[in-house]
Amino acid sequence: MYGLLYDLFREPRRFHSQRNCGWRGFSRQAENPDTAEWLLPLDVTEREEGVVVTASVPGIKPEDIDVTIEDNVLSIHAKAEFAKENEDERFIVRERRTGAFHRSLSLPESVDADEAATNYELGVLTVTLPKSEEKKARKLTVNAGS
């Protein structure tokens, strides 16, 4: 019985092992690391005062990051460039991502794009989008009687 379960999971483990090593055919990044485009990982949280988008962009200078908001769509673009391989050396493992990255996401109508702010610290980009005053929830008083 144990042997059967082991065989069921061998192929998925082999796939993940090859994927994590960046073998050709399993990863767009491995095909041409200088021109590959990859999806930027990010978190989006909603708070009472607005929406906060947090993106991991390690090793990239703040001036090389382009953040735009157009038609209520937030877009983040940049290009990560690391040292090229020298003639007298070759990579044994190459896991750091290089190339262009982007991410676009639709924003809720409740945010005020004109008041958006960005902050970059320790490889983390934070975009804060406050809610519009007229779109914020407000508490109503319930009146009894006529």
SULQUIFEN-V719116 format. One record per run of one state. SS is the DSSP state (H for helix, E for strand, C for the rest). FROM is the first residue (numbers start at 0). LEN is the number of residues. Records with the same first field share a line. If there is no record, write none. Layout:
SS = FROM-LEN + FROM-LEN
//
This chain:
C = 0-1 + 21-6 + 31-5 + 39-2 + 47-2 + 56-5 + 70-2 + 80-18 + 106-4 + 111-1 + 115-1 + 121-2 + 131-1 + 135-11
H = 1-20 + 27-4 + 61-3 + 112-3 + 132-3
E = 36-3 + 41-6 + 49-7 + 64-6 + 72-8 + 98-8 + 110-1 + 116-5 + 123-8
//
